[in-house]
Amino acid sequence: MQIQTTTEDERGLTVEITGEDFSLAEIVHFELLEEKSVTFAGVLPPHPLIKKLVLRVRAQRVKPEKAFANSVGRAIQTTQELLEGLTKALGGGSS
């Protein structure tokens, strides 16, 4: 995974992620929309042959980098809770 960021101005950020699936962008996008300080969060539709995600964020009251980091942290926490719940539902995960 390669990540490149571009700061548009003090309230805007573009994040490009190469080598990952579109699903990753949608998870982060959902969490960005839950962030109160985010005024815009969008994912550009990917080209079907190129694994490159582009997310754009605009925020107020906090830097967009901070809002993005907070959203990724919540996505990790939610995914961990899902894993733990699934493991418990499947009887402890022993195979």
Secondary structure, 3 states (H helix, E strand, C coil): CEEEEEEEECCEEEEEEECCCHHHHHHHHHHHHHCCCEEEEEEECCCCCCCEEEEEEEECCCCHHHHHHHHHHHHHHHHHHHHHHHHHHCCCCCC
